[in-house]
Amino acid sequence: MVSIPNGSRRCSLTNDANNSQSAGLQSPHPWRGYFYIAAAALCWGVSANSGKAVFSGHSLWGLPPLQPLDVQILSQSRVTIAFLVLASLLLLVRGKKAFAIGRADALRCMGLGVLGVAPANYFYYYAISATSVSIAIIVQYTAPVWVLLYMVSRGYERVTLARVFAVAAAVLGIALVIGIVGQQGVHLVWMGVVASLLAAFSFCFYTVYGRTLLGSHDRWQVIAYALLGASLFWIVVNPPWKIAAAHYSSQQWIFMAAFAFSSMLIPFSFYYAGLRHLDPTRTIVTSCLEPVFTILIAATFLGERLGLWQVIGIVLVLAATVVVQAPQAALTSDKVEQIVEH
């Protein structure tokens, strides 16, 4: 990672926004952070079931069953539509000052989208298409392990029994929740496993690096420029004329727009709100609630059976989110800056 010049440490829209953002990191409210991350996980759980219903040929929102969407267009439409909506709202509420940020800082935020948001989305959906949903989720949600190892190796967090237990319990709990434990003949497709790992590393990156950007920037600026970077990346990979040539139906566009809200704009906003109050390890362990919400919603609304092992897994994940709340030395502003500089 690159260092941020001291002169560009404050790039919020107004002095009030600066003071509010700075105070949010200096005086965090952990319980508020857990609520925000849990809300993001709930949104992701809802969107996962929406996507599952659509791609399995079920009717959703009273619409006829849709033709399957390509992984690439699903990833691209999520970030592009989310960016267009957020940018319009920011311009309406704040005017041109909404994007008043230094060029170098804008590029850093856009890099978050190119190296974090875009690949995390794409590789996750590719993994699902190449292997089972269970394998994709369990590999991606090894992310707490990688975040803890990185933070400890760089000296930003201390190794404690509570943190190790929380990470292990979260990963094991997810394995139980998605039903991978006890399955016979689990089929691993290595391309899918590799894609899941890349999704996990991308998830780690936009959690850790995003936390550092929030130390000196307004949350909405970070999100907007990250979505802009991801959108521009996808425009290069899949230009508009190729999208037009695909002749997607109006029902598919309606789904993609709704999916952009439920799976990207709303949960991403919650996630980065939570990052203002929690360190990366606590944040990413709490995000492990997503598979729990996914299974519970599927059992409630799609009639899927909830077995004993899944219940045990849910308890483990919940236990992990409670244990990880044990008091720890908070990241100081110096430590936050060191994450960026190294």
VOPAGU-2260 file (C-alpha; in pm, 1 decimal, decimal comma):
REM VOPAGU-2260
SITE   aa  ch    i         X         Y         Z
SITE  MET   A    0       0,0       0,0       0,0
SITE  VAL   A    1     109,1     355,3     -57,0
SITE  SER   A    2     141,1     641,9     186,0
SITE  ILE   A    3    -100,1     931,4     197,4
SITE  PRO   A    4      59,8    1275,2     211,2
SITE  ASN   A    5      -9,6    1461,0     533,4
SITE  GLY   A    6    -147,5    1755,4     339,9
SITE  SER   A    7    -437,0    1547,6     205,1
SITE  ARG   A    8    -547,0    1397,8     535,3
SITE  ARG   A    9    -866,6    1601,3     546,5
SITE  CYS   A   10   -1079,1    1590,0     233,6
SITE  SER   A   11   -1439,6    1591,4     362,6
SITE  LEU   A   12   -1700,0    1818,0     210,7
SITE  THR   A   13   -1731,1    2070,3     491,4
SITE  ASN   A   14   -1577,3    2140,1     828,7
SITE  ASP   A   15   -1878,2    1977,8     992,6
SITE  ALA   A   16   -1830,3    1667,1     782,4
SITE  ASN   A   17   -1461,4    1668,4     873,9
SITE  ASN   A   18   -1531,3    1698,9    1244,5
SITE  SER   A   19   -1803,0    1436,8    1234,9
SITE  GLN   A   20   -1587,3    1188,2    1045,5
SITE  SER   A   21   -1286,7    1245,5    1266,8
SITE  ALA   A   22   -1495,3    1208,9    1581,3
SITE  GLY   A   23   -1644,6     887,7    1446,3
SITE  LEU   A   24   -1301,2     725,5    1444,7
SITE  GLN   A   25   -1164,3     884,1    1761,8
SITE  SER   A   26   -1474,1     800,6    1969,6
SITE  PRO   A   27   -1616,1     482,4    1815,0
SITE  HIS   A   28   -1943,1     325,3    1927,8
SITE  PRO   A   29   -1886,5     -53,0    1897,5
SITE  TRP   A   30   -2250,2    -154,0    1939,6
SITE  ARG   A   31   -2349,7      84,0    1662,3
SITE  GLY   A   32   -2078,0     -73,7    1447,0
SITE  TYR   A   33   -2207,5    -426,2    1514,0
SITE  PHE   A   34   -2558,4    -314,7    1421,7
SITE  TYR   A   35   -2438,9    -166,0    1091,7
SITE  ILE   A   36   -2237,3    -475,3     995,7
SITE  ALA   A   37   -2525,7    -705,3    1092,7
SITE  ALA   A   38   -2759,8    -491,7     879,7
SITE  ALA   A   39   -2521,1    -527,4     584,2
SITE  ALA   A   40   -2506,9    -904,0     638,9
SITE  LEU   A   41   -2887,7    -918,0     647,5
SITE  CYS   A   42   -2909,5    -730,3     316,9
SITE  TRP   A   43   -2658,4    -968,0     160,8
SITE  GLY   A   44   -2858,5   -1262,4     293,8
SITE  VAL   A   45   -3178,8   -1127,0     139,8
SITE  SER   A   46   -3010,1   -1059,3    -195,3
SITE  ALA   A   47   -2851,2   -1406,0    -198,4
SITE  ASN   A   48   -3193,6   -1564,5    -166,8
SITE  SER   A   49   -3334,7   -1329,1    -430,6
SITE  GLY   A   50   -3061,6   -1430,7    -672,2
SITE  LYS   A   51   -3110,2   -1797,4    -584,5
SITE  ALA   A   52   -3484,2   -1775,2    -649,1
SITE  VAL   A   53   -3436,4   -1603,3    -983,4
SITE  PHE   A   54   -3158,1   -1826,5   -1112,7
SITE  SER   A   55   -3340,0   -2143,3   -1006,9
SITE  GLY   A   56   -3635,1   -2046,0   -1224,8
SITE  HIS   A   57   -3868,0   -1928,5    -946,9
SITE  SER   A   58   -4087,2   -1623,8    -979,0
SITE  LEU   A   59   -3977,4   -1321,5    -776,2
SITE  TRP   A   60   -4170,7   -1004,1    -697,2
SITE  GLY   A   61   -4454,4   -1136,5    -916,8
SITE  LEU   A   62   -4232,9   -1133,8   -1227,9
SITE  PRO   A   63   -4202,1   -1424,5   -1470,7
SITE  PRO   A   64   -3891,6   -1643,5   -1428,5
SITE  LEU   A   65   -3584,7   -1475,7   -1577,1
SITE  GLN   A   66   -3326,3   -1608,2   -1815,1
SITE  PRO   A   67   -2993,5   -1663,0   -1633,9
SITE  LEU   A   68   -2761,8   -1362,7   -1626,5
SITE  ASP   A   69   -2391,9   -1386,1   -1698,2
SITE  VAL   A   70   -2161,2   -1350,7   -1397,7
SITE  GLN   A   71   -1989,7   -1054,5   -1559,7
SITE  ILE   A   72   -2303,5    -849,3   -1629,3
SITE  LEU   A   73   -2437,6    -923,7   -1281,5
SITE  SER   A   74   -2115,5    -795,8   -1124,2
SITE  GLN   A   75   -2101,3    -497,1   -1357,3
SITE  SER   A   76   -2463,6    -392,0   -1318,4
SITE  ARG   A   77   -2442,1    -404,9    -937,7
SITE  VAL   A   78   -2165,1    -148,5    -909,0
SITE  THR   A   79   -2261,3      70,1   -1205,9
SITE  ILE   A   80   -2625,8     116,0   -1111,3
SITE  ALA   A   81   -2529,6     165,5    -746,2
SITE  PHE   A   82   -2277,5     434,6    -846,0
SITE  LEU   A   83   -2522,6     619,6   -1072,4
SITE  VAL   A   84   -2787,3     628,8    -798,9
SITE  LEU   A   85   -2546,5     732,3    -522,7
SITE  ALA   A   86   -2375,2     996,7    -739,2
SITE  SER   A   87   -2712,8    1146,4    -832,2
SITE  LEU   A   88   -2821,8    1162,6    -468,8
SITE  LEU   A   89   -2493,8    1318,8    -355,4
SITE  LEU   A   90   -2507,3    1582,3    -629,3
SITE  LEU   A   91   -2867,3    1657,9    -540,4
SITE  VAL   A   92   -2800,7    1692,7    -166,9
SITE  ARG   A   93   -2444,5    1830,1    -158,0
SITE  GLY   A   94   -2384,6    1963,7    -506,3
SITE  LYS   A   95   -2046,8    1948,1    -678,5
SITE  LYS   A   96   -1870,3    1958,4    -342,5
SITE  ALA   A   97   -1980,2    1597,2    -296,5
SITE  PHE   A   98   -1683,7    1493,7    -511,2
SITE  ALA   A   99   -1436,1    1757,1    -388,6
SITE  ILE   A  100   -1132,8    1542,9    -318,4
SITE  GLY   A  101    -767,8    1550,9    -420,3
SITE  ARG   A  102    -664,8    1358,4    -729,5
SITE  ALA   A  103    -431,9    1123,6    -543,1
SITE  ASP   A  104    -695,5    1049,3    -280,3
SITE  ALA   A  105    -959,1     994,7    -548,0
SITE  LEU   A  106    -731,1     742,3    -716,5
SITE  ARG   A  107    -679,2     561,0    -386,8
SITE  CYS   A  108   -1053,9     533,5    -333,5
SITE  MET   A  109   -1102,8     421,7    -693,6
SITE  GLY   A  110    -829,2     164,6    -640,5
SITE  LEU   A  111   -1038,6      27,3    -356,8
SITE  GLY   A  112   -1312,1     -39,2    -610,8
SITE  VAL   A  113   -1083,3    -185,4    -877,4
SITE  LEU   A  114    -880,3    -411,3    -646,2
SITE  GLY   A  115   -1143,8    -480,7    -380,7
SITE  VAL   A  116   -1507,8    -435,9    -475,5
SITE  ALA   A  117   -1500,1    -549,1    -840,1
SITE  PRO   A  118   -1297,5    -871,0    -794,6
SITE  ALA   A  119   -1477,1    -964,3    -470,4
SITE  ASN   A  120   -1810,5    -957,0    -653,2
SITE  TYR   A  121   -1693,8   -1124,2    -971,0
SITE  PHE   A  122   -1488,3   -1406,3    -818,3
SITE  TYR   A  123   -1764,1   -1489,5    -569,9
SITE  TYR   A  124   -2023,8   -1533,9    -843,8
SITE  TYR   A  125   -1774,9   -1713,2   -1066,2
SITE  ALA   A  126   -1699,7   -1954,0    -780,7
SITE  ILE   A  127   -2070,4   -2025,3    -741,2
SITE  SER   A  128   -2098,7   -2099,5   -1113,5
SITE  ALA   A  129   -1786,9   -2320,9   -1112,9
SITE  THR   A  130   -1850,1   -2512,1    -791,0
SITE  SER   A  131   -2121,6   -2541,5    -526,9
SITE  VAL   A  132   -2259,4   -2250,2    -328,6
SITE  SER   A  133   -2144,5   -2426,5     -11,0
SITE  ILE   A  134   -1782,5   -2450,4    -122,6
SITE  ALA   A  135   -1781,6   -2091,2    -247,9
SITE  ILE   A  136   -1916,3   -1952,0      79,1
SITE  ILE   A  137   -1695,6   -2153,6     312,9
SITE  VAL   A  138   -1378,7   -2063,3     120,4
SITE  GLN   A  139   -1470,3   -1694,6      92,5
SITE  TYR   A  140   -1551,6   -1678,5     461,4
SITE  THR   A  141   -1204,4   -1786,3     558,1
SITE  ALA   A  142   -1155,0   -1409,1     524,7
SITE  PRO   A  143   -1152,5   -1356,1     905,1
SITE  VAL   A  144    -849,0   -1584,8     924,9
SITE  TRP   A  145    -654,3   -1383,5     667,1
SITE  VAL   A  146    -750,9   -1049,0     819,4
SITE  LEU   A  147    -647,0   -1159,2    1169,0
SITE  LEU   A  148    -315,2   -1297,7    1039,6
SITE  TYR   A  149    -243,4    -977,6     847,6
SITE  MET   A  150    -335,4    -743,3    1132,2
SITE  VAL   A  151    -130,1    -942,7    1383,4
SITE  SER   A  152     170,4    -977,8    1150,9
SITE  ARG   A  153     177,2    -600,7    1094,3
SITE  GLY   A  154     141,3    -529,0    1465,4
SITE  TYR   A  155    -197,7    -355,9    1436,6
SITE  GLU   A  156    -376,2    -605,8    1662,5
SITE  ARG   A  157    -270,6    -839,3    1941,1
SITE  VAL   A  158    -320,0   -1215,4    1941,5
SITE  THR   A  159    -569,8   -1304,5    2210,1
SITE  LEU   A  160    -747,9   -1627,3    2291,8
SITE  ALA   A  161   -1082,0   -1453,7    2239,8
SITE  ARG   A  162    -994,9   -1340,0    1887,8
SITE  VAL   A  163    -855,6   -1679,2    1785,2
SITE  PHE   A  164   -1165,9   -1852,0    1921,0
SITE  ALA   A  165   -1396,5   -1604,8    1747,5
SITE  VAL   A  166   -1230,2   -1653,2    1407,3
SITE  ALA   A  167   -1222,0   -2033,9    1440,9
SITE  ALA   A  168   -1581,4   -2049,8    1564,1
SITE  ALA   A  169   -1700,0   -1825,9    1280,2
SITE  VAL   A  170   -1535,8   -2041,3    1010,7
SITE  LEU   A  171   -1652,0   -2370,2    1165,6
SITE  GLY   A  172   -1999,5   -2228,7    1220,9
SITE  ILE   A  173   -2030,5   -2132,2     854,9
SITE  ALA   A  174   -1920,4   -2481,6     751,1
SITE  LEU   A  175   -2203,4   -2623,9     962,0
SITE  VAL   A  176   -2459,1   -2363,7     853,7
SITE  ILE   A  177   -2414,3   -2430,8     482,3
SITE  GLY   A  178   -2422,3   -2805,8     538,5
SITE  ILE   A  179   -2074,5   -2889,8     413,2
SITE  VAL   A  180   -1996,4   -3095,8     724,4
SITE  GLY   A  181   -2135,1   -3445,2     693,9
SITE  GLN   A  182   -2191,4   -3429,8     318,5
SITE  GLN   A  183   -2090,7   -3733,7     120,4
SITE  GLY   A  184   -1881,5   -3697,9    -192,6
SITE  VAL   A  185   -1827,6   -3322,4    -177,1
SITE  HIS   A  186   -1704,4   -3231,0    -524,9
SITE  LEU   A  187   -1432,3   -2967,7    -539,0
SITE  VAL   A  188   -1370,2   -2782,7    -863,9
SITE  TRP   A  189   -1031,2   -2620,9    -824,7
SITE  MET   A  190   -1107,9   -2320,0   -1041,4
SITE  GLY   A  191   -1403,2   -2250,1    -816,1
SITE  VAL   A  192   -1190,1   -2289,2    -502,9
SITE  VAL   A  193    -923,3   -2055,4    -642,2
SITE  ALA   A  194   -1191,9   -1801,2    -736,3
SITE  SER   A  195   -1335,9   -1823,2    -384,1
SITE  LEU   A  196    -992,7   -1756,3    -235,0
SITE  LEU   A  197    -947,1   -1455,5    -462,5
SITE  ALA   A  198   -1290,1   -1331,9    -351,3
SITE  ALA   A  199   -1181,7   -1377,8      11,9
SITE  PHE   A  200    -859,0   -1181,8     -40,3
SITE  SER   A  201   -1049,2    -904,4    -220,5
SITE  PHE   A  202   -1299,3    -894,6      66,5
SITE  CYS   A  203   -1008,9    -863,1     311,0
SITE  PHE   A  204    -855,0    -584,2     105,9
SITE  TYR   A  205   -1161,6    -363,2      89,3
SITE  THR   A  206   -1217,6    -420,0     461,5
SITE  VAL   A  207    -864,2    -335,6     578,7
SITE  TYR   A  208    -780,2     -65,4     324,1
SITE  GLY   A  209   -1130,7      77,3     340,5
SITE  ARG   A  210   -1086,7     117,9     715,9
SITE  THR   A  211    -776,3     328,9     659,2
SITE  LEU   A  212    -944,9     550,8     398,9
SITE  LEU   A  213   -1225,3     623,7     643,2
SITE  GLY   A  214    -964,0     769,3     876,7
SITE  SER   A  215    -922,0    1074,9     654,4
SITE  HIS   A  216   -1221,6    1084,3     420,1
SITE  ASP   A  217   -1596,2    1120,8     430,1
SITE  ARG   A  218   -1766,8     780,9     411,1
SITE  TRP   A  219   -1983,8     873,9     113,4
SITE  GLN   A  220   -1684,0     996,4     -81,7
SITE  VAL   A  221   -1500,4     669,2     -22,0
SITE  ILE   A  222   -1802,5     465,9    -133,7
SITE  ALA   A  223   -1877,3     684,5    -435,9
SITE  TYR   A  224   -1521,8     681,6    -569,0
SITE  ALA   A  225   -1484,6     308,3    -498,4
SITE  LEU   A  226   -1799,9     238,1    -699,3
SITE  LEU   A  227   -1676,5     475,1    -971,9
SITE  GLY   A  228   -1346,9     287,0    -995,0
SITE  ALA   A  229   -1522,2     -49,3   -1016,1
SITE  SER   A  230   -1767,3      86,3   -1276,5
SITE  LEU   A  231   -1489,4     223,7   -1497,9
SITE  PHE   A  232   -1304,2    -104,7   -1471,2
SITE  TRP   A  233   -1607,8    -296,8   -1594,9
SITE  ILE   A  234   -1671,7     -47,6   -1875,7
SITE  VAL   A  235   -1323,8    -125,5   -2008,8
SITE  VAL   A  236   -1378,6    -500,0   -1975,8
SITE  ASN   A  237   -1736,6    -499,0   -2106,1
SITE  PRO   A  238   -1810,6    -179,1   -2307,5
SITE  PRO   A  239   -2167,1     -39,9   -2332,8
SITE  TRP   A  240   -2211,9    -152,3   -2696,0
SITE  LYS   A  241   -2156,4    -513,6   -2592,3
SITE  ILE   A  242   -2422,7    -474,7   -2325,1
SITE  ALA   A  243   -2662,7    -324,5   -2579,6
SITE  ALA   A  244   -2594,1    -613,2   -2817,7
SITE  ALA   A  245   -2699,6    -862,7   -2549,0
SITE  HIS   A  246   -3061,7    -731,7   -2563,6
SITE  TYR   A  247   -3146,2    -788,4   -2198,4
SITE  SER   A  248   -3518,2    -787,5   -2127,8
SITE  SER   A  249   -3695,3    -521,8   -1921,8
SITE  GLN   A  250   -3753,2    -783,5   -1649,2
SITE  GLN   A  251   -3381,4    -855,5   -1635,4
SITE  TRP   A  252   -3301,9    -484,2   -1605,8
SITE  ILE   A  253   -3559,8    -447,8   -1327,1
SITE  PHE   A  254   -3397,2    -734,8   -1141,4
SITE  MET   A  255   -3045,8    -593,9   -1192,1
SITE  ALA   A  256   -3155,9    -252,6   -1063,4
SITE  ALA   A  257   -3322,8    -399,8    -754,9
SITE  PHE   A  258   -3025,4    -628,3    -700,8
SITE  ALA   A  259   -2789,0    -329,1    -714,8
SITE  PHE   A  260   -2979,4    -172,3    -424,0
SITE  SER   A  261   -3018,9    -484,8    -209,1
SITE  SER   A  262   -2676,1    -639,9    -267,3
SITE  MET   A  263   -2449,9    -338,2    -319,8
SITE  LEU   A  264   -2565,3      17,3    -243,5
SITE  ILE   A  265   -2750,9     -41,3      84,5
SITE  PRO   A  266   -2528,1    -310,6     242,5
SITE  PHE   A  267   -2205,1    -143,7     126,9
SITE  SER   A  268   -2319,7     179,1     294,3
SITE  PHE   A  269   -2396,7     -11,0     615,4
SITE  TYR   A  270   -2065,6    -198,4     599,4
SITE  TYR   A  271   -1855,4     115,2     573,4
SITE  ALA   A  272   -2061,7     282,5     845,3
SITE  GLY   A  273   -1972,4     -11,6    1069,0
SITE  LEU   A  274   -1604,9      10,4     976,9
SITE  ARG   A  275   -1596,0     358,1    1130,0
SITE  HIS   A  276   -1661,5     199,4    1470,5
SITE  LEU   A  277   -1489,4    -141,4    1453,7
SITE  ASP   A  278   -1144,7    -272,0    1370,9
SITE  PRO   A  279   -1112,3    -497,3    1062,6
SITE  THR   A  280   -1110,2    -828,5    1254,5
SITE  ARG   A  281   -1427,5    -751,1    1447,7
SITE  THR   A  282   -1590,6    -622,9    1131,5
SITE  ILE   A  283   -1517,2    -926,5     918,4
SITE  VAL   A  284   -1608,0   -1176,6    1192,4
SITE  THR   A  285   -1942,8   -1002,7    1239,1
SITE  SER   A  286   -1999,5   -1016,3     861,5
SITE  CYS   A  287   -2004,1   -1396,4     897,1
SITE  LEU   A  288   -2368,1   -1348,0     995,7
SITE  GLU   A  289   -2444,8   -1329,9     621,8
SITE  PRO   A  290   -2460,6   -1709,7     564,6
SITE  VAL   A  291   -2665,6   -1741,0     883,2
SITE  PHE   A  292   -2920,0   -1488,6     758,7
SITE  THR   A  293   -2918,7   -1655,4     416,9
SITE  ILE   A  294   -3008,0   -1995,0     563,0
SITE  LEU   A  295   -3267,8   -1855,2     804,4
SITE  ILE   A  296   -3440,6   -1658,1     527,6
SITE  ALA   A  297   -3436,2   -1960,7     298,3
SITE  ALA   A  298   -3587,2   -2176,0     573,7
SITE  THR   A  299   -3855,3   -1917,0     651,1
SITE  PHE   A  300   -3961,9   -1803,7     305,4
SITE  LEU   A  301   -3840,4   -2071,7      63,0
SITE  GLY   A  302   -3932,6   -2370,4     276,2
SITE  GLU   A  303   -3580,3   -2509,9     304,7
SITE  ARG   A  304   -3518,0   -2749,7     592,2
SITE  LEU   A  305   -3302,5   -2636,6     884,5
SITE  GLY   A  306   -3112,0   -2929,5    1035,5
SITE  LEU   A  307   -2947,5   -2980,5    1373,1
SITE  TRP   A  308   -2595,3   -2917,6    1242,7
SITE  GLN   A  309   -2708,6   -2591,1    1088,3
SITE  VAL   A  310   -2859,5   -2481,0    1419,5
SITE  ILE   A  311   -2529,1   -2562,4    1592,4
SITE  GLY   A  312   -2346,6   -2364,7    1323,6
SITE  ILE   A  313   -2572,9   -2064,5    1376,9
SITE  VAL   A  314   -2500,0   -2077,8    1750,2
SITE  LEU   A  315   -2125,4   -2089,7    1681,1
SITE  VAL   A  316   -2136,2   -1787,7    1451,3
SITE  LEU   A  317   -2344,1   -1594,0    1703,1
SITE  ALA   A  318   -2100,2   -1694,9    1976,4
SITE  ALA   A  319   -1811,5   -1570,8    1761,8
SITE  THR   A  320   -1974,2   -1230,4    1714,7
SITE  VAL   A  321   -2023,8   -1204,3    2092,0
SITE  VAL   A  322   -1673,4   -1319,9    2188,1
SITE  VAL   A  323   -1502,8   -1088,6    1939,8
SITE  GLN   A  324   -1661,4    -796,9    2126,3
SITE  ALA   A  325   -1426,7    -857,2    2418,6
SITE  PRO   A  326   -1247,2    -530,6    2501,5
SITE  GLN   A  327    -930,0    -482,2    2298,7
SITE  ALA   A  328    -685,5    -198,8    2263,3
SITE  ALA   A  329    -835,5      25,0    1996,4
SITE  LEU   A  330    -642,8     124,0    1688,4
SITE  THR   A  331    -486,5     462,6    1744,7
SITE  SER   A  332    -474,5     720,5    1469,1
SITE  ASP   A  333    -101,1     645,3    1432,6
SITE  LYS   A  334    -176,4     277,3    1378,6
SITE  VAL   A  335    -444,9     359,7    1126,3
SITE  GLU   A  336    -194,9     569,0     930,7
SITE  GLN   A  337      65,4     293,7     950,2
SITE  ILE   A  338    -175,7      51,5     779,7
SITE  VAL   A  339    -184,2     286,5     481,8
SITE  GLU   A  340     186,6     357,2     478,2
SITE  HIS   A  341     286,8     -10,5     480,6
